[in-house]
């Protein structure tokens, strides 16, 4: 199957649900990331005060936020005059199944801090 026609309201609700889950995971990851950065900075400061070599970098990947990708789709759906939306198989994979080309990296990075 190359495409599917979906009720706009159902699709809009699904994209909003997926957006909310992504955003909540990102916000929790951001909190965990911030705590780890502070801990690392405290350790770096203590090492510097103790005369140890000064580290100047923190090697923690930042949490990934793709909320704008969802917001774009939501805005497009809200502005559409069509009651039925036709999605390609790729769009269905992203919008309904919530499997975007960046999903694995975002999940891997964000889950690290939750």
Secondary structure, 3 states (H helix, E strand, C coil): CCEEEEEHHHHHHHHHHHHHHHHHHHHHHHHHHHHHHHHHHHHHHHHHHCCCCCCCCCCCCCCCCCHHHHHHHHHHHHHCCCCEEEEEHHHHHHHCCCCCCCHHHHHHHHHCCC
